[in-house]
Amino acid sequence: MMQKGSRAEPFLLLDIAYNGKFLYNFVMLTREEVIKLSQLARIELSENEVEKFQKELSTVLDYVEELKKVDTDGIPEVFEVTGLQNVQREDKVEIADNHEDIFKNAPEMKDGLYKVKAIL
């Protein structure tokens, strides 16, 4: 038994049932939707690729639909999964008074500035 889902959603949802029990919602993109997506992405697809990506993208969207069903109430959000912490130092403004050290490797100086060749 297959029932078409609402077209108010961006993609066609098909409820696949077996012996009265729903197995999963299968999101099926139409050929036209795949072609439209490829045009928006500026990707040219052959007829075989349209068919291939219709199936593959539909599988991905089906997986996303399954993830939406997962109950995450009471589970804290995780922003860093490696356990590593930021070890960078705090950004501080420091006054540098070692001009001689900075400019000692400069090939030429003029009025306390690096002198370079004009590039235009």
KOLDO-843644 format. One record per atom (N, C-alpha, C): residue in three letters; y, z, x; residue number from 1. Coordinates in Angstrom, 3 decimals, always signed. Layout:
<rs>
 residuo        Y        Z        X num
     ALA        Y        Z        X NUM
...
</rs>
This chain:
<rs>
 residuo        Y        Z        X num
     MET   -1.181   +0.000   +0.837   1
     MET   +0.000   +0.000   +0.000   1
     MET   +1.236   +0.000   +0.876   1
     MET   +2.106   -0.983   +0.757   2
     MET   +3.340   -1.063   +1.526   2
     MET   +4.519   -1.057   +0.574   2
     GLN   +5.470   -0.192   +0.861   3
     GLN   +6.685   -0.148   +0.067   3
     GLN   +7.856   -0.431   +0.979   3
     LYS   +8.747   -1.280   +0.528   4
     LYS   +9.917   -1.575   +1.333   4
     LYS  +10.906   -0.428   +1.218   4
     GLY  +11.520   -0.094   +2.343   5
     GLY  +12.538   +0.949   +2.352   5
     GLY  +13.874   +0.405   +1.890   5
     SER  +14.840   +1.257   +1.849   6
     SER  +16.177   +0.886   +1.383   6
     SER  +16.865   -0.007   +2.402   6
     ARG  +17.520   -1.070   +1.937   7
     ARG  +18.263   -1.949   +2.841   7
     ARG  +19.632   -1.354   +3.154   7
     ALA  +19.940   -0.174   +2.591   8
     ALA  +21.183   +0.491   +2.953   8
     ALA  +21.122   +0.925   +4.413   8
     GLU  +19.905   +1.142   +4.906   9
     GLU  +19.735   +1.471   +6.308   9
     GLU  +19.799   +0.179   +7.108   9
     PRO  +20.142   +0.271   +8.408  10
     PRO  +20.328   -0.956   +9.177  10
     PRO  +19.060   -1.771   +9.378  10
     PHE  +17.899   -1.183   +9.245  11
     PHE  +16.664   -1.903   +9.490  11
     PHE  +15.695   -1.658   +8.341  11
     LEU  +14.803   -2.577   +8.143  12
     LEU  +13.803   -2.469   +7.089  12
     LEU  +12.787   -1.397   +7.458  12
     LEU  +12.604   -0.425   +6.577  13
     LEU  +11.621   +0.631   +6.804  13
     LEU  +10.410   +0.370   +5.922  13
     LEU   +9.256   +0.349   +6.518  14
     LEU   +8.018   +0.159   +5.772  14
     LEU   +7.206   +1.438   +5.866  14
     ASP   +6.805   +1.988   +4.720  15
     ASP   +5.927   +3.153   +4.722  15
     ASP   +4.493   +2.644   +4.686  15
     ILE   +3.738   +2.956   +5.709  16
     ILE   +2.355   +2.521   +5.799  16
     ILE   +1.484   +3.666   +5.279  16
     ALA   +0.705   +3.391   +4.252  17
     ALA   -0.130   +4.434   +3.660  17
     ALA   -1.594   +4.036   +3.749  17
     TYR   -2.444   +5.043   +3.892  18
     TYR   -3.883   +4.831   +3.905  18
     TYR   -4.500   +5.915   +3.029  18
     ASN   -5.203   +5.515   +1.999  19
     ASN   -5.811   +6.457   +1.055  19
     ASN   -4.788   +7.454   +0.504  19
     GLY   -3.600   +6.965   +0.212  20
     GLY   -2.581   +7.815   -0.388  20
     GLY   -1.815   +8.679   +0.592  20
     LYS   -2.164   +8.666   +1.875  21
     LYS   -1.458   +9.479   +2.873  21
     LYS   -0.600   +8.559   +3.724  21
     PHE   +0.652   +8.948   +3.893  22
     PHE   +1.541   +8.148   +4.726  22
     PHE   +1.221   +8.410   +6.191  22
     LEU   +0.983   +7.334   +6.916  23
     LEU   +0.649   +7.460   +8.332  23
     LEU   +1.909   +7.556   +9.177  23
     TYR   +2.842   +6.660   +8.956  24
     TYR   +4.094   +6.661   +9.700  24
     TYR   +5.047   +5.686   +9.039  24
     ASN   +6.305   +5.820   +9.370  25
     ASN   +7.308   +4.839   +8.942  25
     ASN   +7.423   +3.812  +10.051  25
     PHE   +7.267   +2.565   +9.715  26
     PHE   +7.373   +1.523  +10.724  26
     PHE   +8.677   +0.772  +10.512  26
     VAL   +9.547   +0.812  +11.501  27
     VAL  +10.831   +0.126  +11.430  27
     VAL  +10.610   -1.297  +11.914  27
     MET  +10.816   -2.270  +11.050  28
     MET  +10.587   -3.662  +11.424  28
     MET  +11.900   -4.430  +11.413  28
     LEU  +12.285   -4.903  +12.572  29
     LEU  +13.466   -5.754  +12.665  29
     LEU  +13.112   -7.153  +12.172  29
     THR  +14.055   -7.788  +11.537  30
     THR  +13.836   -9.176  +11.135  30
     THR  +14.164  -10.089  +12.311  30
     ARG  +13.707  -11.333  +12.234  31
     ARG  +14.030  -12.323  +13.278  31
     ARG  +15.539  -12.455  +13.411  31
     GLU  +16.223  -12.490  +12.263  32
     GLU  +17.673  -12.668  +12.256  32
     GLU  +18.378  -11.506  +12.953  32
     GLU  +17.857  -10.281  +12.768  33
     GLU  +18.454   -9.117  +13.426  33
     GLU  +18.265   -9.187  +14.939  33
     VAL  +17.097   -9.628  +15.388  34
     VAL  +16.848   -9.772  +16.830  34
     VAL  +17.761  -10.847  +17.407  34
     ILE  +17.907  -11.955  +16.703  35
     ILE  +18.789  -13.033  +17.172  35
     ILE  +20.228  -12.542  +17.227  35
     LYS  +20.663  -11.793  +16.209  36
     LYS  +22.025  -11.250  +16.188  36
     LYS  +22.237  -10.286  +17.359  36
     LEU  +21.260   -9.415  +17.616  37
     LEU  +21.355   -8.496  +18.753  37
     LEU  +21.444   -9.250  +20.072  37
     SER  +20.664  -10.309  +20.209  38
     SER  +20.697  -11.081  +21.454  38
     SER  +22.046  -11.774  +21.620  38
     GLN  +22.625  -12.235  +20.515  39
     GLN  +23.948  -12.862  +20.590  39
     GLN  +25.014  -11.841  +20.973  39
     LEU  +24.932  -10.643  +20.402  40
     LEU  +25.896   -9.593  +20.739  40
     LEU  +25.787   -9.187  +22.208  40
     ALA  +24.559   -9.203  +22.734  41
     ALA  +24.327   -8.848  +24.134  41
     ALA  +24.511  -10.034  +25.071  41
     ARG  +24.824  -11.200  +24.489  42
     ARG  +25.003  -12.436  +25.264  42
     ARG  +23.750  -12.771  +26.068  42
     ILE  +22.588  -12.602  +25.408  43
     ILE  +21.299  -12.912  +26.020  43
     ILE  +20.657  -14.031  +25.212  43
     GLU  +20.286  -15.104  +25.889  44
     GLU  +19.638  -16.223  +25.212  44
     GLU  +18.131  -15.978  +25.184  44
     LEU  +17.537  -16.054  +23.992  45
     LEU  +16.106  -15.820  +23.838  45
     LEU  +15.412  -17.072  +23.319  45
     SER  +14.223  -17.329  +23.858  46
     SER  +13.392  -18.417  +23.328  46
     SER  +12.719  -17.924  +22.046  46
     GLU  +12.060  -18.827  +21.327  47
     GLU  +11.363  -18.441  +20.092  47
     GLU  +10.275  -17.404  +20.379  47
     ASN   +9.552  -17.592  +21.494  48
     ASN   +8.509  -16.628  +21.868  48
     ASN   +9.107  -15.266  +22.181  48
     GLU  +10.253  -15.263  +22.858  49
     GLU  +10.902  -14.003  +23.197  49
     GLU  +11.429  -13.297  +21.954  49
     VAL  +11.935  -14.055  +20.988  50
     VAL  +12.405  -13.449  +19.739  50
     VAL  +11.251  -12.713  +19.065  50
     GLU  +10.099  -13.359  +18.987  51
     GLU   +8.922  -12.734  +18.375  51
     GLU   +8.475  -11.515  +19.172  51
     LYS   +8.457  -11.650  +20.495  52
     LYS   +8.039  -10.546  +21.366  52
     LYS   +8.974   -9.352  +21.208  52
     PHE  +10.292   -9.599  +21.266  53
     PHE  +11.249   -8.503  +21.173  53
     PHE  +11.344   -7.943  +19.762  53
     GLN  +11.027   -8.736  +18.763  54
     GLN  +10.991   -8.225  +17.394  54
     GLN   +9.956   -7.104  +17.308  54
     LYS   +8.794   -7.323  +17.895  55
     LYS   +7.735   -6.313  +17.887  55
     LYS   +8.103   -5.123  +18.776  55
     GLU   +8.582   -5.412  +20.000  56
     GLU   +8.870   -4.337  +20.947  56
     GLU  +10.024   -3.452  +20.477  56
     LEU  +11.112   -4.064  +20.010  57
     LEU  +12.246   -3.278  +19.529  57
     LEU  +11.880   -2.501  +18.272  57
     SER  +11.042   -3.073  +17.439  58
     SER  +10.582   -2.367  +16.241  58
     SER   +9.773   -1.136  +16.625  58
     THR   +8.955   -1.254  +17.664  59
     THR   +8.176   -0.114  +18.143  59
     THR   +9.087   +0.984  +18.666  59
     VAL  +10.119   +0.618  +19.406  60
     VAL  +11.072   +1.598  +19.929  60
     VAL  +11.790   +2.300  +18.782  60
     LEU  +12.253   +1.534  +17.802  61
     LEU  +12.945   +2.129  +16.663  61
     LEU  +12.018   +3.029  +15.857  61
     ASP  +10.760   +2.668  +15.770  62
     ASP   +9.782   +3.511  +15.087  62
     ASP   +9.635   +4.839  +15.816  62
     TYR   +9.598   +4.795  +17.136  63
     TYR   +9.492   +6.020  +17.928  63
     TYR  +10.724   +6.895  +17.725  63
     VAL  +11.905   +6.290  +17.675  64
     VAL  +13.137   +7.044  +17.433  64
     VAL  +13.080   +7.708  +16.059  64
     GLU  +12.568   +7.005  +15.056  65
     GLU  +12.415   +7.592  +13.718  65
     GLU  +11.496   +8.808  +13.767  65
     GLU  +10.423   +8.732  +14.556  66
     GLU   +9.515   +9.868  +14.696  66
     GLU  +10.222  +11.040  +15.371  66
     LEU  +11.042  +10.766  +16.385  67
     LEU  +11.774  +11.829  +17.072  67
     LEU  +12.771  +12.515  +16.149  67
     LYS  +13.348  +11.758  +15.221  68
     LYS  +14.300  +12.339  +14.271  68
     LYS  +13.638  +13.383  +13.373  68
     LYS  +12.334  +13.280  +13.183  69
     LYS  +11.610  +14.195  +12.305  69
     LYS  +11.282  +15.528  +12.974  69
     VAL  +11.412  +15.617  +14.286  70
     VAL  +11.037  +16.828  +15.010  70
     VAL  +12.010  +17.946  +14.659  70
     ASP  +11.468  +19.104  +14.276  71
     ASP  +12.285  +20.263  +13.935  71
     ASP  +12.733  +20.949  +15.224  71
     THR  +14.030  +20.918  +15.491  72
     THR  +14.569  +21.519  +16.713  72
     THR  +15.418  +22.745  +16.413  72
     ASP  +15.333  +23.270  +15.182  73
     ASP  +16.089  +24.477  +14.842  73
     ASP  +15.618  +25.631  +15.714  73
     GLY  +16.565  +26.372  +16.255  74
     GLY  +16.244  +27.526  +17.076  74
     GLY  +15.900  +27.199  +18.512  74
     ILE  +15.894  +25.938  +18.865  75
     ILE  +15.606  +25.544  +20.245  75
     ILE  +16.931  +25.256  +20.937  75
     PRO  +17.232  +25.983  +22.025  76
     PRO  +18.521  +25.761  +22.695  76
     PRO  +18.579  +24.381  +23.347  76
     GLU  +19.779  +23.827  +23.367  77
     GLU  +19.973  +22.527  +24.011  77
     GLU  +19.823  +22.675  +25.515  77
     VAL  +19.252  +21.687  +26.140  78
     VAL  +19.046  +21.702  +27.585  78
     VAL  +19.902  +20.597  +28.188  78
     PHE  +20.771  +20.991  +29.103  79
     PHE  +21.634  +20.013  +29.746  79
     PHE  +21.175  +19.706  +31.165  79
     GLU  +20.456  +20.625  +31.788  80
     GLU  +20.002  +20.442  +33.162  80
     GLU  +18.530  +20.799  +33.214  80
     VAL  +17.683  +19.819  +33.442  81
     VAL  +16.245  +20.064  +33.405  81
     VAL  +15.641  +20.340  +34.777  81
     THR  +16.403  +20.131  +35.855  82
     THR  +15.840  +20.313  +37.191  82
     THR  +15.930  +21.749  +37.675  82
     GLY  +16.791  +22.562  +37.044  83
     GLY  +16.975  +23.927  +37.503  83
     GLY  +17.945  +24.039  +38.662  83
     LEU  +18.457  +22.916  +39.140  84
     LEU  +19.406  +22.939  +40.246  84
     LEU  +20.790  +23.310  +39.742  84
     GLN  +21.560  +23.953  +40.601  85
     GLN  +22.923  +24.311  +40.250  85
     GLN  +23.887  +23.512  +41.105  85
     ASN  +25.092  +23.351  +40.604  86
     ASN  +26.125  +22.655  +41.347  86
     ASN  +26.483  +23.488  +42.575  86
     VAL  +26.350  +22.917  +43.761  87
     VAL  +26.628  +23.653  +44.988  87
     VAL  +27.906  +23.165  +45.654  87
     GLN  +28.692  +22.382  +44.935  88
     GLN  +29.938  +21.902  +45.514  88
     GLN  +30.956  +23.033  +45.544  88
     ARG  +31.794  +22.996  +46.549  89
     ARG  +32.812  +24.028  +46.665  89
     ARG  +33.924  +23.778  +45.660  89
     GLU  +34.686  +24.816  +45.410  90
     GLU  +35.828  +24.693  +44.518  90
     GLU  +36.893  +23.830  +45.196  90
     ASP  +37.529  +22.993  +44.438  91
     ASP  +38.557  +22.100  +44.961  91
     ASP  +39.854  +22.880  +45.137  91
     LYS  +40.315  +23.041  +46.387  92
     LYS  +41.535  +23.795  +46.674  92
     LYS  +42.500  +22.919  +47.456  92
     VAL  +43.774  +23.067  +47.157  93
     VAL  +44.808  +22.364  +47.906  93
     VAL  +45.122  +23.190  +49.145  93
     GLU  +45.079  +22.546  +50.308  94
     GLU  +45.399  +23.226  +51.563  94
     GLU  +46.469  +22.434  +52.290  94
     ILE  +47.411  +23.131  +52.864  95
     ILE  +48.476  +22.498  +53.633  95
     ILE  +47.942  +22.229  +55.041  95
     ALA  +48.004  +20.976  +55.450  96
     ALA  +47.535  +20.599  +56.787  96
     ALA  +48.742  +20.494  +57.715  96
     ASP  +48.692  +21.240  +58.805  97
     ASP  +49.800  +21.187  +59.767  97
     ASP  +49.329  +20.683  +61.133  97
     ASN  +48.227  +19.991  +61.153  98
     ASN  +47.676  +19.487  +62.413  98
     ASN  +47.908  +17.981  +62.529  98
     HIS  +49.169  +17.551  +62.421  99
     HIS  +49.516  +16.131  +62.469  99
     HIS  +49.092  +15.481  +63.782  99
     GLU  +49.187  +16.216  +64.865 100
     GLU  +48.808  +15.640  +66.149 100
     GLU  +47.324  +15.262  +66.160 100
     ASP  +46.476  +16.140  +65.625 101
     ASP  +45.039  +15.847  +65.576 101
     ASP  +44.749  +14.654  +64.670 101
     ILE  +45.467  +14.569  +63.554 102
     ILE  +45.243  +13.486  +62.601 102
     ILE  +45.640  +12.144  +63.204 102
     PHE  +46.777  +12.109  +63.888 103
     PHE  +47.323  +10.840  +64.371 103
     PHE  +46.899  +10.482  +65.795 103
     LYS  +46.122  +11.324  +66.456 104
     LYS  +45.800  +11.037  +67.857 104
     LYS  +44.942   +9.779  +68.015 104
     ASN  +44.206   +9.363  +66.986 105
     ASN  +43.385   +8.160  +67.068 105
     ASN  +44.075   +6.931  +66.499 105
     ALA  +45.292   +7.088  +66.020 106
     ALA  +46.014   +5.951  +65.442 106
     ALA  +46.450   +5.006  +66.554 106
     PRO  +46.243   +3.681  +66.376 107
     PRO  +46.654   +2.738  +67.409 107
     PRO  +48.173   +2.682  +67.562 107
     GLU  +48.911   +2.761  +66.446 108
     GLU  +50.369   +2.747  +66.508 108
     GLU  +50.935   +3.649  +65.432 108
     MET  +52.083   +4.263  +65.737 109
     MET  +52.771   +5.132  +64.783 109
     MET  +54.230   +4.698  +64.707 109
     LYS  +54.824   +4.895  +63.528 110
     LYS  +56.251   +4.651  +63.374 110
     LYS  +56.784   +5.644  +62.352 110
     ASP  +57.728   +6.444  +62.734 111
     ASP  +58.351   +7.459  +61.877 111
     ASP  +57.311   +8.398  +61.257 111
     GLY  +56.293   +8.775  +62.023 112
     GLY  +55.274   +9.709  +61.551 112
     GLY  +54.234   +9.103  +60.625 112
     LEU  +54.166   +7.770  +60.568 113
     LEU  +53.215   +7.083  +59.697 113
     LEU  +52.366   +6.122  +60.517 113
     TYR  +51.197   +5.765  +60.002 114
     TYR  +50.384   +4.736  +60.636 114
     TYR  +51.115   +3.411  +60.541 114
     LYS  +51.109   +2.651  +61.621 115
     LYS  +51.690   +1.317  +61.598 115
     LYS  +50.541   +0.319  +61.593 115
     VAL  +50.536   -0.566  +60.570 116
     VAL  +49.474   -1.553  +60.434 116
     VAL  +50.083   -2.936  +60.326 116
     LYS  +49.262   -3.950  +60.558 117
     LYS  +49.727   -5.329  +60.447 117
     LYS  +49.904   -5.693  +58.979 117
     ALA  +50.872   -6.555  +58.716 118
     ALA  +51.075   -7.050  +57.354 118
     ALA  +49.894   -7.924  +56.960 118
     ILE  +49.459   -7.819  +55.723 119
     ILE  +48.305   -8.609  +55.292 119
     ILE  +48.692   -9.756  +54.371 119
     LEU  +49.944   -9.853  +53.993 120
     LEU  +50.378  -10.952  +53.121 120
     LEU  +51.102  -12.013  +53.896 120
</rs>
